Amino acid sequence: MDFKKGDIEGVIVKKLTKNIDERGWLVEIFRKDEIKSDVMPAMGYVSLTLPGIVRGPHEHVYQTDIFAFIGPSNFKVILWDNRKNSKTYKNKMEIYGGVDNPLIVIIPPGVVHGYKNIGIESGLVYNLPNKLYRGEGKKEEVDEIRHEANPASPFKFE
């Protein structure tokens, strides 16, 4: 599959503001008055990614991810539009976020995504997805199509 660089319909990248004082800093990552009701978070989690490690790529059928890349490291994020009915089908985006450029990235269903810690220290990534992992009581199938273990997948993290 040939990809072209460009924006991806429905992906939102929002620069975050660090409020710094003598105690350290604070960054707002979620405000219900700044997000559409159809992507309102249903849960939240934090993951730690070691330097040089890639997570993904994968995609969701129903879930929207709301990732916050704040630090203490930096991340390269790659997104591929895999939605055949999208105006931006086959577009690829590269975004850099983290301690040097704090960002929120909202990723709709059908957009393949992965990220790599490109810093020299472990980095934290926050996710506020709009669906519960495995549904109520964790009784449903996981809404995830994993591409990282498939050698035939066109979604390769460079």
JOCORVEN-V838707 format. One record per residue. N is the residue number from 0. PHI is phi as a letter, one per 20 degrees, with the letter a starting at -180 (* if undefined). D_LAST is the distance of its C-alpha to the last C-alpha in whole Angstrom. Layout:
n=N phi=PHI d_last=D_LAST
n=N phi=PHI d_last=D_LAST
This chain:
n=0 phi=* d_last=15
n=1 phi=e d_last=15
n=2 phi=d d_last=13
n=3 phi=c d_last=15
n=4 phi=f d_last=14
n=5 phi=r d_last=17
n=6 phi=f d_last=18
n=7 phi=c d_last=19
n=8 phi=g d_last=22
n=9 phi=n d_last=23
n=10 phi=e d_last=20
n=11 phi=d d_last=22
n=12 phi=d d_last=21
n=13 phi=c d_last=24
n=14 phi=f d_last=24
n=15 phi=e d_last=26
n=16 phi=d d_last=29
n=17 phi=e d_last=29
n=18 phi=e d_last=33
n=19 phi=d d_last=34
n=20 phi=b d_last=37
n=21 phi=f d_last=39
n=22 phi=e d_last=38
n=23 phi=q d_last=34
n=24 phi=b d_last=32
n=25 phi=c d_last=32
n=26 phi=c d_last=29
n=27 phi=f d_last=30
n=28 phi=d d_last=28
n=29 phi=b d_last=30
n=30 phi=b d_last=33
n=31 phi=f d_last=35
n=32 phi=e d_last=36
n=33 phi=d d_last=33
n=34 phi=c d_last=31
n=35 phi=f d_last=32
n=36 phi=f d_last=34
n=37 phi=f d_last=32
n=38 phi=d d_last=29
n=39 phi=g d_last=31
n=40 phi=g d_last=30
n=41 phi=d d_last=31
n=42 phi=a d_last=30
n=43 phi=b d_last=28
n=44 phi=b d_last=26
n=45 phi=c d_last=24
n=46 phi=c d_last=21
n=47 phi=d d_last=20
n=48 phi=c d_last=17
n=49 phi=f d_last=17
n=50 phi=g d_last=15
n=51 phi=n d_last=12
n=52 phi=e d_last=12
n=53 phi=d d_last=10
n=54 phi=d d_last=12
n=55 phi=n d_last=12
n=56 phi=e d_last=11
n=57 phi=b d_last=15
n=58 phi=b d_last=17
n=59 phi=d d_last=21
n=60 phi=e d_last=24
n=61 phi=d d_last=26
n=62 phi=e d_last=25
n=63 phi=d d_last=24
n=64 phi=e d_last=22
n=65 phi=c d_last=22
n=66 phi=e d_last=20
n=67 phi=d d_last=21
n=68 phi=d d_last=19
n=69 phi=c d_last=22
n=70 phi=q d_last=21
n=71 phi=e d_last=22
n=72 phi=d d_last=18
n=73 phi=c d_last=16
n=74 phi=c d_last=13
n=75 phi=d d_last=10
n=76 phi=d d_last=10
n=77 phi=d d_last=9
n=78 phi=c d_last=12
n=79 phi=c d_last=13
n=80 phi=e d_last=16
n=81 phi=d d_last=18
n=82 phi=e d_last=21
n=83 phi=g d_last=23
n=84 phi=e d_last=26
n=85 phi=e d_last=24
n=86 phi=f d_last=25
n=87 phi=d d_last=21
n=88 phi=g d_last=20
n=89 phi=m d_last=16
n=90 phi=f d_last=16
n=91 phi=c d_last=12
n=92 phi=d d_last=12
n=93 phi=c d_last=10
n=94 phi=c d_last=13
n=95 phi=d d_last=13
n=96 phi=b d_last=16
n=97 phi=q d_last=18
n=98 phi=g d_last=21
n=99 phi=e d_last=21
n=100 phi=b d_last=20
n=101 phi=f d_last=22
n=102 phi=c d_last=21
n=103 phi=d d_last=22
n=104 phi=c d_last=19
n=105 phi=e d_last=21
n=106 phi=d d_last=19
n=107 phi=f d_last=22
n=108 phi=g d_last=22
n=109 phi=n d_last=20
n=110 phi=e d_last=17
n=111 phi=f d_last=14
n=112 phi=b d_last=12
n=113 phi=b d_last=10
n=114 phi=b d_last=10
n=115 phi=c d_last=9
n=116 phi=f d_last=12
n=117 phi=e d_last=12
n=118 phi=e d_last=15
n=119 phi=d d_last=18
n=120 phi=c d_last=20
n=121 phi=g d_last=20
n=122 phi=c d_last=19
n=123 phi=d d_last=21
n=124 phi=c d_last=20
n=125 phi=d d_last=22
n=126 phi=c d_last=23
n=127 phi=c d_last=26
n=128 phi=f d_last=25
n=129 phi=e d_last=28
n=130 phi=c d_last=29
n=131 phi=f d_last=30
n=132 phi=f d_last=28
n=133 phi=m d_last=30
n=134 phi=m d_last=32
n=135 phi=g d_last=36
n=136 phi=m d_last=37
n=137 phi=l d_last=33
n=138 phi=d d_last=35
n=139 phi=d d_last=33
n=140 phi=f d_last=30
n=141 phi=f d_last=26
n=142 phi=e d_last=25
n=143 phi=b d_last=21
n=144 phi=d d_last=19
n=145 phi=e d_last=17
n=146 phi=d d_last=14
n=147 phi=f d_last=12
n=148 phi=e d_last=15
n=149 phi=d d_last=15
n=150 phi=f d_last=14
n=151 phi=e d_last=15
n=152 phi=f d_last=13
n=153 phi=f d_last=12
n=154 phi=e d_last=10
n=155 phi=d d_last=6
n=156 phi=e d_last=4
n=157 phi=e d_last=0
